[in-house]
Amino acid sequence: MTHKEMAKGLLRQAESSLESAKRAADDGNWAFAVRTSQDASELSIKALLLATGNEPPKVHDLGKALHENRDDLQKLGLDGSEVHKMARMARSLAEDRSKSLYGDEKKDIPATKLYEQQDARDAYTAASDIYSKCRGVVEQDF
């Protein structure tokens, strides 16, 4: 399978994750909306990294990988501030990944009690922004 096919497949999965996040937020399932928003951002960024010709790392927080590939990303038309913004949003979403699934185990608080509507909206907006930017770059490159 080529990088192009992999990237397009990841973007399809990211789009499905975004759709799930929106449905979850509409249903009041804030934690799941946060979790699937993070998934969408991760898949989107991995597709973007494939577009640079680099193998994406098998991690959830891709902020470091975005910074490490900044030069390649700039060749695809992303300026440094866009890369930094995406890295910041991806890092923030990744920090919530585990808590949105398992809750705060140290304080014995379930995920459903940790997140509110605004959290879901913020996560969805960040993931949508990341997805849109990555999709635009990937589709123009391939």
Protein Blocks (a to p, Z undefined) as FASTA:
>chain_A
ZZklmmmmmmmmmmmmmmmmmmmmmnopaklmmmmmmmmmmmmmmmmmmmnopacddbfb
lmlmmmmmmmmmmmnopafklmmmmmmmmmmmmmmmmmmmnopfknopafklmpcfklmm
mmmmmmmmmmmmmmmmmmmmZZ
